[in-house]
Amino acid sequence: AGAARAVSILLTYPLDTIKTRKQLRLPPGKSGKNLYRGWFIRILVACPSQACFFVTHDVVVSGLRGCRGFTDLGVLELVASMVATLPSNGIRIPAEALKQKLQAGVTDNALGAARQIVAEEGVLGLFAGAGAMLSREIPWTVIQFVTFAEVSEAMAGLQGGHGLSVWQ
């Protein structure tokens, strides 16, 4: 899964760089021609971010399973995926800020980007855009996990109790 995620990032990263540069309205030659500037940050945080998500998700599911109001798998997944998105994005959001500085050609390395952000905006500057990112990530993740849970439950009914599983 990690290798597939890395390949996915590498294949789509140039499009992300173009999008970032267009959003910043940078003149064509200003930010350089390297469309892979900052790609290693995305790869570097992918595993810890996903691990954080799934550990948090599993802890929430374990804690709530069987509790009053959480007997429906869809409701359980809704809450667990929503909660798990928060710490996961606590890793991803600062990485996104650094990546965008590199994509824009503002600085040459991640450490320089971090220093610049902290010097200009303070540590909270690393979390600029958190509201927008969470506004996108929470609904996306909730829809993904609730849909999987509901389809799995429906498949279980059709297959005599054996639904879909990511572990099979």
C-alpha positions as CSV (number, residue, x, y, z in Angstrom):
1,A,0.0,0.0,0.0
2,G,2.9,2.4,0.8
3,A,4.5,1.8,-2.5
4,A,1.3,2.3,-4.4
5,R,0.7,5.6,-2.5
6,A,4.3,6.7,-3.3
7,V,3.7,6.0,-7.0
8,S,0.4,7.8,-6.9
9,I,2.0,10.9,-5.4
10,L,4.8,10.9,-7.9
11,L,2.5,10.6,-10.9
12,T,0.1,13.3,-9.8
13,Y,2.6,15.7,-8.1
14,P,3.4,17.8,-11.2
15,L,-0.3,18.6,-11.5
16,D,-0.4,19.7,-7.9
17,T,2.6,21.9,-8.5
18,I,0.9,23.5,-11.5
19,K,-2.2,24.1,-9.5
20,T,-0.3,25.7,-6.6
21,R,1.6,28.0,-9.0
22,K,-1.6,29.0,-10.8
23,Q,-3.4,29.7,-7.5
24,L,-0.5,31.9,-6.4
25,R,-0.6,33.6,-9.8
26,L,3.1,33.2,-10.3
27,P,4.6,34.4,-13.6
28,P,5.7,31.4,-15.7
29,G,9.4,31.7,-15.2
30,K,9.4,32.9,-11.6
31,S,9.1,29.5,-9.8
32,G,11.4,27.5,-11.9
33,K,10.7,24.6,-14.2
34,N,11.1,21.7,-11.8
35,L,7.5,20.4,-11.3
36,Y,8.7,18.0,-8.5
37,R,10.0,20.6,-6.1
38,G,8.9,19.4,-2.6
39,W,7.8,15.9,-3.6
40,F,9.8,14.3,-0.9
41,I,7.8,16.1,1.8
42,R,4.6,14.4,0.5
43,I,6.3,11.0,0.5
44,L,7.9,11.6,3.9
45,V,4.6,12.4,5.7
46,A,2.4,9.9,3.9
47,C,3.2,6.9,6.1
48,P,3.1,8.6,9.5
49,S,0.0,10.5,8.6
50,Q,-1.8,7.3,7.5
51,A,-0.5,5.4,10.5
52,C,-1.8,8.1,12.8
53,F,-5.2,8.0,11.0
54,F,-5.6,4.2,11.3
55,V,-4.4,3.9,14.9
56,T,-6.8,6.7,16.0
57,H,-9.6,5.2,13.9
58,D,-9.1,1.8,15.5
59,V,-8.9,3.2,19.0
60,V,-12.2,5.1,18.5
61,V,-13.9,2.1,17.0
62,S,-12.8,-0.1,19.8
63,G,-13.8,2.4,22.4
64,L,-17.3,3.1,21.0
65,R,-18.2,-0.4,19.7
66,G,-21.2,-1.6,21.6
67,C,-21.8,1.7,23.3
68,R,-25.3,3.1,23.3
69,G,-25.9,5.0,20.1
70,F,-23.0,3.3,18.3
71,T,-24.5,-0.1,17.3
72,D,-25.0,1.0,13.7
73,L,-21.7,0.4,11.7
74,G,-22.3,3.5,9.6
75,V,-22.6,5.8,12.7
76,L,-19.6,4.2,14.2
77,E,-17.5,4.8,11.1
78,L,-18.8,8.3,10.7
79,V,-17.5,9.3,14.2
80,A,-14.3,7.2,14.0
81,S,-13.2,8.6,10.6
82,M,-14.1,12.1,11.5
83,V,-12.1,12.0,14.8
84,A,-9.2,10.2,13.1
85,T,-8.9,12.8,10.4
86,L,-7.9,15.5,13.0
87,P,-4.5,14.1,14.2
88,S,-3.7,12.8,10.8
89,N,-4.0,16.3,9.3
90,G,-2.0,17.6,12.2
91,I,0.9,16.0,10.4
92,R,-0.2,16.8,6.8
93,I,-1.1,20.5,7.2
94,P,2.4,21.7,8.1
95,A,3.9,19.5,5.4
96,E,1.5,21.1,2.9
97,A,2.7,24.6,3.9
98,L,6.3,23.6,3.4
99,K,5.5,21.8,0.1
100,Q,3.7,24.9,-1.3
101,K,6.7,27.2,-0.4
102,L,9.0,24.8,-2.4
103,Q,6.6,24.5,-5.3
104,A,6.3,28.3,-5.5
105,G,10.1,28.6,-5.6
106,V,10.1,30.8,-2.5
107,T,12.9,28.7,-0.9
108,D,15.2,25.9,-1.9
109,N,14.7,23.4,0.9
110,A,12.1,22.3,3.5
111,L,14.2,23.6,6.5
112,G,14.4,27.0,4.8
113,A,10.7,27.0,4.2
114,A,10.0,26.1,7.8
115,R,12.3,28.8,9.1
116,Q,10.7,31.4,6.8
117,I,7.2,30.5,7.8
118,V,8.0,30.5,11.5
119,A,10.0,33.8,11.2
120,E,7.2,35.6,9.3
121,E,4.0,34.1,10.9
122,G,5.1,32.2,14.0
123,V,4.7,28.4,14.6
124,L,0.9,28.7,13.8
125,G,1.9,29.8,10.3
126,L,2.7,26.2,9.7
127,F,-1.0,25.5,10.1
128,A,-2.3,28.2,7.7
129,G,-5.1,26.8,5.6
130,A,-6.0,24.2,8.3
131,G,-9.7,25.1,8.2
132,A,-9.9,24.8,4.4
133,M,-8.0,21.5,4.4
134,L,-10.1,20.0,7.2
135,S,-13.3,21.2,5.4
136,R,-12.2,19.1,2.5
137,E,-10.7,16.1,4.3
138,I,-13.3,15.4,6.9
139,P,-16.3,15.0,4.5
140,W,-14.2,13.1,2.0
141,T,-12.9,10.6,4.7
142,V,-16.3,10.2,6.3
143,I,-18.0,9.5,3.0
144,Q,-15.3,7.0,2.1
145,F,-15.4,5.1,5.4
146,V,-19.2,5.2,5.8
147,T,-19.7,4.0,2.2
148,F,-17.3,1.1,2.8
149,A,-19.0,0.1,6.0
150,E,-22.5,0.2,4.4
151,V,-21.4,-1.7,1.3
152,S,-19.6,-4.2,3.5
153,E,-22.7,-4.7,5.7
154,A,-24.9,-5.1,2.5
155,M,-22.4,-7.7,1.1
156,A,-22.5,-9.6,4.4
157,G,-26.2,-9.9,4.1
158,L,-25.9,-11.2,0.6
159,Q,-23.0,-13.6,1.3
160,G,-24.4,-15.2,4.5
161,G,-22.5,-13.0,7.0
162,H,-19.2,-12.4,5.3
163,G,-18.9,-8.8,4.2
164,L,-16.0,-7.0,2.6
165,S,-12.8,-6.7,4.6
166,V,-9.6,-4.8,3.9
167,W,-7.7,-7.6,5.6
168,Q,-8.7,-10.5,3.3
